[in-house]
Structure formats: C-alpha cells, structure tokens
Amino acid sequence: MAPPSIYAFAGGEDAFRALAAAHHSRCLADPLLEHPFSHGISPDHVEHLGAYLAEVFGGPPRFSTAHGGHSAMLGIHANEEIGDEFGDRFVACFVAAADDAGLPDDPALRAALAAYMRWAMDEVMTYSPPDARVRAGLPMPRWDWDGLVQPS
C-alpha cells in the first residue's frame, strides 16, 4: 500500500492554509524577511500561498487553475534582489511555522517540508536579480516523500 500524499498526511487544505498563515506571520515579524512585503501584498496572500503549498504537496490544482501556476508564483517573487542570508532564514521560519500550524510532529514530514522549501528558496533566488525574467508555462512542482517528482 502506497503511503498517503504529504498533503493528506499533513491534514489537507486546512493544514496548508494554517501553515501559510503561520509562515506569513513569522516572516512579517522578521526584520529581514518582511522586506519583500513592504511594497504591499494581496490581501489574499495567505489563501493563495496555502493553495500553492497544498498543490505542491499533492492537493488539488487550485493555485494553478485560479492564479496562474508556478510561473505566476515565481513572477510575484522575482527581481527582489534578496541576499544569500535571506534563504536560510526563510527556510527556518517555514520549518518553525509547521509547529505553529499544528502539523504532525513526524520526522519524515518535517524533513520533506524543509527539503521542499530549501529547493524552492534556491529556485526563487535564481530570479532575484533585477533583470531576471520568468518563462511562462513552467510546470508546477510536485513534492512527495522522496522529493521533487519530475513531470512526465
């Protein structure tokens, strides 16, 4: 029997919405991490982030369907000129937010969440320079217990 998706194991849509809210809150409280939010954000940011994370970890394609998918997410975060120290702090906030959100205290789940966010942060950092351009139609990443699932 195959293990449940990370999405199902973590608690589904509600769990990822709670994770998004906790992570957002932690970022706003950090003097370095709050900088990208200083030029304003959508009032639906937490809901959109929760939908994005849920989709990445095996949930329904709500973010792709309603908000433009992976290229749209990268476009929102492109050209921020964030420094190298940003990535580690962002990942640490995400890992801590899993506790805040009440996600299961399971080592495999926590390792998968941390590995994904490290991978995602590295990708976002490639689009940080002011002249970076995000290609349209990039495939939505899918993450399972073994890591990134390559599109077929």
N, C-alpha and C positions, 0 to 999 in steps of 0.2 A: 504494500500500500504506500502510495506516494505521500510525503508529508504535506500538510496544508501550505498554501501560499503564505508568504510573510504577511501579506495584507490580512488574511483570515486569522492567522496565529496572533497577530498584534491586537486584533479586536475590530477590524473593519474600518468603515468610513469614520465612525465616531472617534476611534483611536487616532487616526491620522489627522483629523481636524484638531483634536486636543494636542497632538504633537506639534502641529503647525502653530497653534496659539502659544504654546509654551516656548517654542523656539523663537518666535517673533518677539515675545515678551523679553526673553533673555538678551536678544540682540539689541533691542531698544535700550536696555539697561547698561550696555557695554559701550564705553566712550568711543572705541574704535569701530565696533560693529554697527553702531547706529548711524554712521556717516552716510551709507547709501540710502537710508530712509529720510535723510534730512531735506531732500528736494521733493518730498511728497510721495505718497503711495496711494494706490487704490484703496478705498475703504473696504473692498472685498479681498484684500491681500491674503488674509489668513484662510479664508474659504478657498481661494484659488490654490494656495500653497498646499493645503490639506488634500485637495483633489489631485494635484500633481503628484504628491508623495504617494497617495493611495494607488494611483495608476501605475507608478513605477514599481511598486511592490506587489502588484497582482490584482489590483482593484479595477473597477470599470473605467473605460476611457473618457471620463467626464471632462478632464482637463483638455485632452486633445480635441474632443468634439466641440467644446464651448469656448476654448481660449487659445487655440492655435498650435498646441503641441509643444514639442521640445524646442523648435527654433524660436517660437514666441517667447518661451521662458528665457532662453539664452539672450535674446534681443533685449529683454527688460533689464538684464543684469550686465549687458555689455558696456564697454567704454567707461567703467567706473574708476579705472586707474588705481585699483586696490593693491596694496603691498603684500609681500610674502607672509608677513605676520598675520594677516587677516585670515588666511585659510585655516591655520591651526586653531585659532580662537573660535572661528565659526563652527568647525567640527566639534570642538569641546562643548560649545553651547548646545549643539544639536544632541550630543550624547547625554548631557545633563538634562535636557528637555524631555527625554524619554522617561526619566524618573518623575519629573514634574507632571507629565501627562498620564502617569499611572500605567504605562505599558508593562507587559510582563517582564519580570526580572529574570530573564532567561539569557545565559551567556551566548548562545548561538544567535538569538535575535539581536542582542546588543552588538555583537560582532558584525552582523550583516548590516545593521543600520549605520554603524561607524564606517565600515568599508565603503558603503554606497556614498555617504556624504563626503568622504575623502576623495573618492573618484569624481564625484560631481563638482566639488570645490576646485579640483585640479582642472576640470574642463572649463568651468566658469572663468577661472584665472586666465586661460588662453585667450579669452575675449575681453580681457580687462584693458588692454591698450586703447588709447583714444581713436586709433584708426582701424580697429578690428571690425570685421563685418561677419555677421552670422548668415550662413547659407540657409535659404528657405527649404522646408521639407525634410529636415533632419529627422531620423527615426526616434521615436520615444524610447528612452532607455527602459529596460525591464531588468529588475534585480530579483534574484532568488537566493536560496540558501547557499549556493555555490558562487554567487557573484553576478556579474553582468551576463545577461543572456543575449547573445548575438542574434540580430534579426536574420530570419532565413530567407 
